[in-house]
Amino acid sequence: MKLKTLLALSAAVTVVALASSASAVEFLFTFAGDGGINGASGTLDATANGDGTFTAVSGTITAFGPVVAGSGTLTANPNAPAAAGSPSGFFTYDDQLLPGQNPLITNNGLLFDIGGAEVNIFSNGPGPDTYTIYNNDGDNANGDFALSQVASVPEPATWAMMLVGVGFAGGAMRASRKKTIAA
């Protein structure tokens, strides 16, 4: 392979690797219920919607209090970014994140499965203490919701693609050096 071809291939692999890593973002969230008797925290892995908002595609939750207690996972929305009905039909959810806006999540909110029970955290509108955590037994509590973005770290597949690109560049330089010495 010619040097120019190897360098072009290396650049293409690196660009693809960097582009694929840019779309995955991790968020941390907390829900602090009335009087501190209900709360939840967790992580959300999301993809960018291209307009400053994100769709949560996976995540975890740990909740405590009389309304909801236990650990669980996000229920991915098959209709994202549009709303979907929960598996039981009790909730409508969209798993949309609105960082930097007020509210931080939509009125449809985030849906989690905690030990087989559906739990929805959603917004009642802008302002403090306007979020609700609700389970499919009809129990709920109001509180504050906080969302913070974690620094993006490339995924293992991205690192592997970048290493392949660097390897191609190194191979091209080595081949070029051998031709120069032989000449």
Residue frames as a rotation matrix with the C-alpha (Angstrom) as fourth column:
MET 1
0.580 0.815 0.000 0.00
0.815 -0.580 0.000 0.00
0.000 0.000 -1.000 0.00
LYS 2
-0.118 -0.614 0.781 1.22
0.532 -0.703 -0.472 3.47
0.839 0.359 0.410 -0.77
LEU 3
-0.815 -0.317 -0.484 2.03
0.578 -0.386 -0.719 5.94
0.041 -0.866 0.498 2.00
LYS 4
-0.837 0.533 0.128 -0.73
-0.509 -0.842 0.176 8.35
0.202 0.082 0.976 0.95
THR 5
-0.055 0.844 -0.533 -3.32
-0.250 0.505 0.826 5.56
0.967 0.179 0.183 0.99
LEU 6
-0.215 -0.093 -0.972 -2.26
0.780 0.582 -0.229 4.39
0.587 -0.808 -0.053 4.45
LEU 7
-0.960 -0.164 -0.228 -2.32
0.269 -0.767 -0.583 7.93
-0.079 -0.621 0.780 5.84
ALA 8
-0.581 0.813 0.034 -5.76
-0.639 -0.481 0.600 8.58
0.505 0.327 0.799 4.34
LEU 9
0.062 0.576 -0.815 -7.08
0.161 0.800 0.578 5.30
0.985 -0.167 -0.044 5.80
SER 10
-0.558 -0.369 -0.743 -5.59
0.779 0.075 -0.623 6.19
0.286 -0.926 0.245 9.19
ALA 11
-0.977 0.203 0.066 -7.23
-0.213 -0.952 -0.221 9.62
0.018 -0.230 0.973 9.15
ALA 12
-0.269 0.935 -0.234 -10.60
-0.522 0.062 0.851 8.13
0.809 0.350 0.471 8.17
VAL 13
-0.036 0.211 -0.977 -10.50
0.578 0.802 0.152 5.55
0.815 -0.559 -0.151 10.99
THR 14
-0.799 -0.325 -0.506 -9.61
0.601 -0.417 -0.682 8.25
0.010 -0.849 0.529 13.53
VAL 15
-0.826 0.548 0.132 -12.39
-0.506 -0.823 0.257 10.59
0.250 0.146 0.957 12.34
VAL 16
-0.004 0.843 -0.537 -14.98
-0.198 0.526 0.827 7.78
0.980 0.110 0.165 12.55
ALA 17
-0.261 -0.164 -0.951 -13.76
0.793 0.526 -0.308 6.87
0.550 -0.835 -0.007 16.04
LEU 18
-0.960 -0.140 -0.242 -13.98
0.258 -0.777 -0.574 10.43
-0.108 -0.613 0.782 17.30
ALA 19
-0.605 0.796 0.032 -17.40
-0.605 -0.486 0.631 11.01
0.517 0.362 0.775 15.73
SER 20
0.037 0.658 -0.752 -18.87
0.149 0.741 0.655 7.88
0.988 -0.136 -0.071 17.30
SER 21
-0.462 -0.255 -0.849 -17.60
0.839 0.184 -0.512 8.76
0.287 -0.949 0.129 20.77
ALA 22
-0.978 0.027 0.204 -19.04
-0.066 -0.981 -0.184 12.26
0.196 -0.194 0.961 20.67
SER 23
-0.277 0.961 0.006 -22.67
-0.402 -0.121 0.908 11.06
0.873 0.249 0.420 20.66
ALA 24
0.253 0.350 -0.902 -22.60
0.605 0.670 0.430 9.10
0.754 -0.655 -0.042 23.95
VAL 25
-0.374 -0.282 0.883 -22.98
-0.419 -0.798 -0.433 11.25
0.827 -0.532 0.181 27.08
GLU 26
-0.282 0.255 -0.925 -23.34
0.757 0.652 -0.052 10.26
0.590 -0.714 -0.377 30.73
PHE 27
-0.119 0.343 0.932 -25.42
-0.434 -0.862 0.262 12.19
0.893 -0.373 0.251 33.25
LEU 28
-0.834 0.010 -0.551 -25.84
0.499 0.438 -0.747 11.93
0.234 -0.899 -0.371 37.00
PHE 29
-0.194 0.813 0.549 -29.23
-0.187 -0.580 0.793 12.74
0.963 0.051 0.265 38.53
THR 30
-0.938 0.052 -0.342 -30.75
0.343 0.255 -0.904 13.19
0.040 -0.966 -0.257 41.97
PHE 31
-0.033 0.950 0.310 -34.32
0.076 -0.307 0.949 13.53
0.997 0.055 -0.062 43.17
ALA 32
-0.953 -0.235 -0.189 -34.78
0.217 -0.098 -0.971 15.08
0.210 -0.967 0.145 46.62
GLY 33
-0.187 0.982 -0.028 -38.33
0.574 0.133 0.808 14.61
0.797 0.134 -0.589 47.85
ASP 34
0.347 0.497 0.796 -40.38
-0.332 -0.728 0.599 16.62
0.877 -0.472 -0.088 50.32
GLY 35
0.731 -0.020 0.682 -38.78
-0.682 -0.049 0.730 16.67
0.019 -0.999 -0.050 53.75
GLY 36
-0.264 -0.952 -0.157 -36.01
-0.949 0.285 -0.135 14.32
0.173 0.114 -0.978 52.59
ILE 37
-0.038 0.283 0.958 -38.13
-0.559 0.789 -0.256 11.20
-0.828 -0.545 0.128 53.19
ASN 38
0.762 0.220 0.609 -38.12
0.364 0.632 -0.684 10.25
-0.536 0.743 0.402 49.51
GLY 39
0.294 -0.701 -0.650 -35.11
-0.711 -0.615 0.341 10.41
-0.639 0.362 -0.679 47.24
ALA 40
0.807 -0.123 0.577 -33.36
0.417 0.811 -0.411 8.81
-0.417 0.573 0.706 44.32
SER 41
0.251 -0.751 -0.610 -30.10
-0.719 -0.567 0.402 9.07
-0.648 0.338 -0.683 42.44
GLY 42
0.517 -0.101 0.850 -28.53
0.402 0.906 -0.136 7.37
-0.756 0.412 0.509 39.49
THR 43
-0.579 -0.732 -0.360 -26.83
-0.143 -0.344 0.928 7.57
-0.803 0.589 0.094 36.13
LEU 44
0.661 0.739 0.129 -28.19
0.065 0.115 -0.991 8.02
-0.748 0.663 0.027 32.63
ASP 45
-0.618 -0.748 0.241 -26.39
0.314 0.047 0.948 7.22
-0.721 0.662 0.206 29.37
ALA 46
0.450 0.846 -0.286 -27.82
0.178 -0.399 -0.899 9.37
-0.875 0.354 -0.330 26.61
THR 47
-0.373 -0.476 0.796 -27.47
0.904 0.006 0.427 10.22
-0.208 0.879 0.428 22.95
ALA 48
-0.715 0.025 -0.699 -27.65
-0.014 -1.000 -0.021 13.75
-0.699 -0.005 0.715 21.59
ASN 49
0.225 0.877 0.425 -30.79
0.678 0.172 -0.715 14.76
-0.700 0.449 -0.555 19.69
GLY 50
-0.359 -0.486 0.797 -28.88
0.918 -0.337 0.208 17.50
0.167 0.806 0.567 17.84
ASP 51
0.188 0.490 0.851 -30.78
0.279 -0.858 0.432 20.39
0.942 0.157 -0.298 19.44
GLY 52
-0.470 -0.456 0.756 -29.13
-0.583 -0.483 -0.654 20.52
0.663 -0.747 -0.039 22.88
THR 53
0.371 0.626 0.686 -31.46
-0.915 0.371 0.156 17.86
-0.157 -0.686 0.710 24.29
PHE 54
-0.729 -0.655 -0.198 -30.71
-0.664 0.747 -0.026 14.17
0.165 0.113 -0.980 24.85
THR 55
0.512 0.797 -0.319 -32.50
-0.645 0.603 0.470 10.83
0.567 -0.035 0.823 24.88
ALA 56
-0.185 -0.507 0.842 -31.61
-0.903 0.426 0.059 8.58
-0.389 -0.749 -0.536 27.82
VAL 57
0.157 0.176 -0.972 -31.00
-0.741 0.671 0.002 5.09
0.653 0.720 0.236 26.40
SER 58
0.219 -0.071 -0.973 -29.89
0.507 0.861 0.051 3.28
0.834 -0.504 0.224 29.57
GLY 59
-0.242 -0.332 0.912 -29.31
-0.560 -0.720 -0.410 4.04
0.793 -0.609 -0.011 33.20
THR 60
-0.415 0.063 -0.908 -29.59
0.645 0.724 -0.245 3.02
0.642 -0.687 -0.341 36.82
ILE 61
0.067 0.466 0.882 -31.53
-0.487 -0.756 0.437 4.27
0.871 -0.459 0.177 39.83
THR 62
-0.611 -0.086 -0.787 -31.33
0.639 0.533 -0.554 3.79
0.468 -0.842 -0.270 43.58
ALA 63
-0.158 0.681 0.715 -34.38
-0.288 -0.724 0.627 5.09
0.944 -0.107 0.311 45.42
PHE 64
-0.799 -0.039 -0.600 -35.35
0.532 0.420 -0.735 5.31
0.280 -0.907 -0.315 49.09
GLY 65
-0.822 0.530 0.209 -38.47
-0.568 -0.738 -0.363 6.28
-0.038 -0.417 0.908 50.98
PRO 66
-0.437 0.729 0.527 -42.02
-0.079 0.553 -0.829 5.14
-0.896 -0.404 -0.184 51.52
VAL 67
0.467 0.626 -0.624 -43.04
-0.680 -0.196 -0.706 5.88
-0.565 0.754 0.335 47.92
VAL 68
0.843 -0.283 -0.459 -40.21
-0.228 0.583 -0.779 4.01
0.488 0.761 0.427 46.17
ALA 69
0.376 -0.787 0.489 -37.32
-0.758 0.042 0.651 1.96
-0.533 -0.616 -0.581 47.52
GLY 70
0.561 -0.278 0.779 -34.76
0.351 0.933 0.080 -0.21
-0.749 0.228 0.621 45.76
SER 71
-0.400 -0.755 -0.519 -32.45
-0.381 -0.379 0.844 -0.27
-0.834 0.535 -0.136 42.76
GLY 72
0.457 0.593 0.663 -33.37
0.414 0.517 -0.749 -0.63
-0.787 0.617 -0.009 39.13
THR 73
-0.667 -0.673 0.320 -32.74
0.536 -0.136 0.833 0.29
-0.517 0.727 0.451 35.52
LEU 74
-0.449 0.455 -0.769 -34.08
-0.601 -0.791 -0.117 2.76
-0.661 0.409 0.629 32.97
THR 75
0.132 0.553 0.822 -36.74
0.543 0.654 -0.527 1.44
-0.829 0.516 -0.215 30.60
ALA 76
-0.842 -0.521 -0.141 -35.53
0.153 -0.481 0.863 2.46
-0.517 0.705 0.485 27.13
ASN 77
0.098 0.896 -0.433 -38.09
-0.283 -0.392 -0.875 4.28
-0.954 0.209 0.216 25.01
PRO 78
-0.293 -0.213 0.932 -38.68
0.688 0.630 0.360 2.47
-0.664 0.747 -0.038 21.68
ASN 79
0.513 0.599 0.615 -40.34
0.857 -0.399 -0.326 5.61
0.050 0.694 -0.718 20.19
ALA 80
0.178 -0.468 -0.865 -37.70
0.503 -0.713 0.489 8.17
-0.846 -0.522 0.109 21.23
PRO 81
-0.973 -0.229 0.027 -37.85
0.115 -0.585 -0.803 11.09
0.200 -0.778 0.595 21.13
ALA 82
-0.222 0.961 0.165 -41.65
-0.541 -0.262 0.799 10.74
0.811 0.088 0.578 20.95
ALA 83
-0.276 0.210 0.938 -43.57
-0.937 0.158 -0.312 9.45
-0.214 -0.965 0.152 23.97
ALA 84
-0.533 0.126 -0.837 -44.33
-0.234 0.928 0.289 5.78
0.813 0.349 -0.465 24.55
GLY 85
0.579 0.723 0.378 -46.67
-0.662 0.146 0.735 3.90
0.476 -0.676 0.563 26.83
SER 86
-0.338 -0.703 0.626 -45.06
-0.929 0.355 -0.103 1.95
-0.150 -0.616 -0.773 29.67
PRO 87
-0.874 -0.051 -0.482 -45.21
-0.211 0.936 0.283 -1.87
0.437 0.349 -0.829 29.55
SER 88
-0.738 0.639 -0.217 -48.10
0.577 0.429 -0.695 -1.90
-0.351 -0.638 -0.686 32.09
GLY 89
-0.226 0.647 0.728 -49.86
0.713 -0.400 0.576 0.98
0.664 0.650 -0.371 30.33
PHE 90
0.386 0.382 -0.840 -49.88
0.904 -0.340 0.260 3.00
-0.186 -0.860 -0.476 33.56
PHE 91
0.133 -0.464 -0.876 -47.41
0.173 -0.859 0.481 5.69
-0.976 -0.215 -0.034 32.41
THR 92
0.890 -0.143 0.433 -46.50
0.403 -0.202 -0.893 7.66
0.215 0.969 -0.122 29.32
TYR 93
0.475 -0.811 -0.342 -42.76
0.165 -0.300 0.940 8.43
-0.864 -0.503 -0.009 29.16
ASP 94
0.989 -0.148 0.002 -40.20
-0.028 -0.197 -0.980 9.76
0.146 0.969 -0.199 26.70
ASP 95
0.531 -0.833 -0.158 -36.80
0.752 0.377 0.541 9.58
-0.391 -0.406 0.826 28.52
GLN 96
0.423 -0.335 0.842 -35.89
0.550 -0.644 -0.532 13.09
0.720 0.688 -0.088 27.30
LEU 97
0.116 -0.512 -0.851 -33.24
0.903 -0.301 0.305 15.18
-0.413 -0.804 0.428 29.08
LEU 98
0.666 0.192 0.721 -33.18
0.520 -0.812 -0.264 18.97
0.535 0.551 -0.640 28.77
PRO 99
0.032 -0.715 -0.698 -29.87
0.978 -0.123 0.170 20.09
-0.207 -0.688 0.696 30.35
GLY 100
-0.893 -0.446 -0.060 -29.59
0.438 -0.892 0.116 23.82
-0.106 0.077 0.991 30.93
GLN 101
-0.492 0.801 0.341 -33.35
-0.094 -0.438 0.894 24.29
0.866 0.408 0.290 30.64
ASN 102
-0.919 0.342 0.197 -36.14
-0.193 0.046 -0.980 24.58
-0.344 -0.939 0.024 33.20
PRO 103
0.724 -0.058 0.687 -37.52
-0.515 0.619 0.594 21.95
-0.459 -0.784 0.418 33.60
LEU 104
-0.291 -0.956 -0.029 -34.64
-0.833 0.239 0.500 19.47
-0.471 0.170 -0.866 33.17
ILE 105
-0.933 0.142 0.332 -36.91
0.261 0.900 0.349 16.62
-0.250 0.412 -0.876 32.05
THR 106
-0.720 0.692 0.043 -40.27
-0.296 -0.363 0.884 16.59
0.627 0.624 0.466 30.31
ASN 107
-0.137 0.804 0.579 -43.76
-0.988 -0.068 -0.140 16.08
-0.073 -0.591 0.803 31.67
ASN 108
0.706 0.339 -0.622 -43.60
-0.452 0.891 -0.027 12.50
0.545 0.301 0.782 30.35
GLY 109
0.484 -0.560 0.672 -40.30
-0.847 -0.108 0.520 11.97
-0.218 -0.821 -0.527 32.15
LEU 110
-0.477 -0.788 -0.389 -38.06
-0.777 0.585 -0.232 8.99
0.411 0.192 -0.891 32.81
LEU 111
0.698 0.716 0.011 -39.32
-0.658 0.635 0.405 5.45
0.283 -0.290 0.914 33.35
PHE 112
-0.506 -0.853 0.129 -37.48
-0.817 0.426 -0.389 2.95
0.277 -0.302 -0.912 35.55
ASP 113
0.517 0.527 -0.674 -38.07
-0.183 0.838 0.514 -0.66
0.836 -0.142 0.530 36.55
ILE 114
-0.450 -0.591 0.669 -37.34
-0.816 -0.031 -0.577 -1.26
0.362 -0.806 -0.469 40.23
GLY 115
-0.888 0.022 0.460 -37.91
-0.240 0.830 -0.503 -4.88
-0.393 -0.557 -0.731 41.18
GLY 116
-0.691 0.636 0.344 -40.72
0.721 0.565 0.401 -5.29
0.061 0.525 -0.849 38.64
ALA 117
0.303 0.781 -0.546 -42.47
0.737 -0.555 -0.385 -2.05
-0.604 -0.285 -0.744 39.64
GLU 118
0.029 -0.222 0.975 -42.64
0.824 -0.547 -0.149 0.86
0.566 0.807 0.166 37.21
VAL 119
0.187 -0.069 -0.980 -41.39
0.714 -0.675 0.184 4.19
-0.674 -0.735 -0.076 38.57
ASN 120
0.281 -0.005 0.960 -41.73
0.816 -0.525 -0.241 7.47
0.505 0.851 -0.144 36.68
ILE 121
-0.189 -0.321 -0.928 -39.89
0.647 -0.752 0.128 10.70
-0.739 -0.576 0.350 37.48
PHE 122
-0.073 0.261 0.963 -41.40
0.929 -0.332 0.161 13.63
0.362 0.906 -0.218 35.60
SER 123
-0.955 -0.286 -0.077 -41.75
0.296 -0.923 -0.244 17.42
-0.001 -0.255 0.967 35.58
ASN 124
0.040 0.980 -0.195 -44.85
0.931 -0.108 -0.350 19.37
-0.364 -0.168 -0.916 36.58
GLY 125
0.818 0.194 0.542 -43.47
0.440 -0.817 -0.372 22.55
0.370 0.543 -0.754 34.98
PRO 126
-0.063 -0.917 0.395 -40.75
0.258 -0.397 -0.881 25.11
0.964 0.046 0.261 35.58
GLY 127
0.344 0.094 0.934 -39.60
-0.713 -0.621 0.325 26.10
0.611 -0.778 -0.147 39.04
PRO 128
-0.745 -0.647 0.160 -38.30
-0.571 0.497 -0.653 24.41
0.344 -0.578 -0.740 42.18
ASP 129
-0.759 0.392 0.520 -40.04
-0.220 0.597 -0.771 21.44
-0.612 -0.700 -0.367 43.81
THR 130
0.134 0.842 -0.523 -41.95
-0.872 -0.151 -0.465 20.71
-0.470 0.519 0.714 40.62
TYR 131
-0.472 -0.296 -0.831 -40.83
-0.663 0.740 0.113 17.17
0.582 0.604 -0.545 39.95
THR 132
0.409 0.676 0.614 -42.69
-0.895 0.429 0.124 14.03
-0.180 -0.600 0.780 40.96
ILE 133
-0.842 -0.476 -0.253 -41.60
-0.502 0.863 0.047 10.46
0.196 0.166 -0.966 41.57
TYR 134
0.127 0.986 0.109 -44.53
-0.975 0.145 -0.168 8.14
-0.182 -0.085 0.980 41.05
ASN 135
-0.882 -0.361 0.304 -44.93
-0.302 0.927 0.224 4.35
-0.362 0.106 -0.926 41.20
ASN 136
-0.676 0.630 -0.383 -47.53
-0.341 0.193 0.920 2.25
0.653 0.753 0.084 39.45
ASP 137
-0.500 0.566 -0.656 -49.34
0.845 0.483 -0.228 1.65
0.188 -0.668 -0.720 42.77
GLY 138
0.406 0.675 0.616 -50.32
0.558 -0.717 0.418 5.34
0.724 0.174 -0.668 42.64
ASP 139
0.607 -0.284 -0.743 -47.96
0.657 -0.347 0.669 6.49
-0.448 -0.894 -0.024 45.41
ASN 140
0.331 -0.521 0.787 -46.07
0.650 -0.479 -0.590 9.70
0.685 0.706 0.180 44.68
ALA 141
0.373 -0.292 -0.881 -43.93
0.698 -0.537 0.474 12.46
-0.611 -0.791 0.004 46.17
ASN 142
0.904 -0.086 0.418 -42.90
0.230 -0.726 -0.648 15.89
0.360 0.682 -0.637 44.91
GLY 143
0.512 -0.775 -0.371 -39.39
0.469 -0.110 0.876 17.27
-0.720 -0.622 0.307 45.08
ASP 144
0.515 -0.481 -0.710 -36.41
-0.696 -0.718 -0.020 18.74
-0.500 0.504 -0.704 43.28
PHE 145
0.813 -0.284 0.508 -34.53
0.492 0.802 -0.339 17.11
-0.310 0.526 0.792 40.42
ALA 146
0.422 -0.753 -0.504 -30.90
-0.613 -0.647 0.454 17.82
-0.668 0.117 -0.735 39.52
LEU 147
0.892 -0.151 0.426 -29.05
0.408 0.676 -0.613 16.72
-0.196 0.721 0.665 36.40
SER 148
0.456 -0.798 -0.393 -25.32
-0.622 -0.602 0.501 17.05
-0.637 0.016 -0.771 35.73
GLN 149
0.908 -0.178 -0.379 -23.25
-0.259 0.471 -0.843 15.92
0.329 0.864 0.382 32.76
VAL 150
0.582 -0.768 0.267 -20.21
0.128 0.410 0.903 13.75
-0.803 -0.491 0.337 33.40
ALA 151
-0.023 -0.683 -0.730 -17.12
-0.822 -0.402 0.402 14.38
-0.568 0.610 -0.552 31.26
SER 152
0.879 0.375 -0.294 -17.33
-0.475 0.645 -0.599 12.20
-0.035 0.666 0.745 28.17
VAL 153
-0.160 -0.895 0.417 -14.87
-0.618 0.420 0.664 9.32
-0.769 -0.152 -0.620 28.05
PRO 154
-0.159 0.093 -0.983 -14.39
-0.943 0.280 0.179 7.39
0.292 0.955 0.043 24.80
GLU 155
0.753 0.493 0.436 -15.83
-0.581 0.809 0.089 3.89
-0.309 -0.321 0.895 24.82
PRO 156
0.070 -0.782 0.619 -13.50
-0.125 0.609 0.783 0.86
-0.990 -0.132 -0.055 24.45
ALA 157
0.407 0.124 0.905 -14.48
0.800 0.428 -0.419 0.41
-0.440 0.895 0.075 20.79
THR 158
0.994 -0.053 0.097 -13.52
-0.004 -0.893 -0.449 4.02
0.110 0.446 -0.888 20.13
TRP 159
0.416 -0.897 0.150 -10.12
-0.639 -0.172 0.749 3.53
-0.646 -0.408 -0.645 21.73
ALA 160
0.076 -0.367 0.927 -9.59
0.368 0.874 0.316 0.40
-0.927 0.317 0.202 19.60
MET 161
0.727 0.242 0.642 -10.45
0.683 -0.159 -0.713 2.28
-0.070 0.957 -0.280 16.40
MET 162
0.897 -0.441 -0.033 -8.09
-0.441 -0.897 0.003 5.12
-0.031 0.012 -0.999 17.32
LEU 163
0.182 -0.861 0.474 -5.28
-0.393 0.378 0.838 2.63
-0.901 -0.339 -0.269 17.99
VAL 164
0.314 -0.015 0.949 -5.87
0.735 0.637 -0.233 1.00
-0.601 0.771 0.211 14.60
GLY 165
0.955 0.080 0.287 -5.58
0.249 -0.741 -0.623 4.46
0.163 0.666 -0.728 13.00
VAL 166
0.603 -0.792 0.092 -2.33
-0.714 -0.484 0.506 5.18
-0.357 -0.371 -0.858 14.84
GLY 167
0.146 -0.528 0.837 -1.05
0.082 0.849 0.521 1.73
-0.986 -0.007 0.167 13.84
PHE 168
0.654 0.143 0.742 -1.76
0.732 0.124 -0.669 2.43
-0.188 0.982 -0.024 10.18
ALA 169
0.940 -0.324 0.106 0.07
-0.287 -0.920 -0.267 5.77
0.185 0.221 -0.958 10.43
GLY 170
0.351 -0.845 0.404 3.05
-0.618 0.115 0.777 4.09
-0.703 -0.523 -0.482 12.12
GLY 171
0.249 -0.202 0.947 3.13
0.491 0.869 0.056 1.36
-0.835 0.451 0.315 9.49
ALA 172
0.883 0.111 0.456 3.05
0.460 -0.405 -0.791 3.93
0.097 0.908 -0.408 6.72
MET 173
0.760 -0.646 0.074 5.93
-0.648 -0.743 0.167 5.87
-0.052 -0.175 -0.983 8.27
ARG 174
0.185 -0.703 0.687 7.96
-0.282 0.632 0.722 2.68
-0.942 -0.327 -0.081 8.70
ALA 175
0.461 0.047 0.886 7.34
0.718 0.568 -0.403 1.63
-0.522 0.822 0.228 5.09
SER 176
0.978 -0.088 0.189 8.34
0.039 -0.813 -0.580 5.08
0.205 0.575 -0.792 3.91
ARG 177
0.522 -0.826 0.214 11.57
-0.724 -0.297 0.622 4.94
-0.451 -0.480 -0.753 5.92
LYS 178
0.186 -0.439 0.879 12.48
0.218 0.891 0.398 1.51
-0.958 0.117 0.261 4.45
LYS 179
0.745 0.126 0.655 12.01
0.662 -0.011 -0.750 2.85
-0.087 0.992 -0.092 0.90
THR 180
0.901 -0.424 0.091 14.25
-0.412 -0.902 -0.127 5.85
0.136 0.077 -0.988 1.66
ILE 181
0.287 -0.824 0.488 17.01
-0.566 0.264 0.781 3.65
-0.773 -0.500 -0.391 3.10
ALA 182
0.284 -0.122 0.951 16.84
0.506 0.861 -0.041 1.18
-0.814 0.493 0.306 0.19
ALA 183
0.927 0.161 0.339 17.10
0.375 -0.425 -0.824 3.95
0.012 0.891 -0.454 -2.39
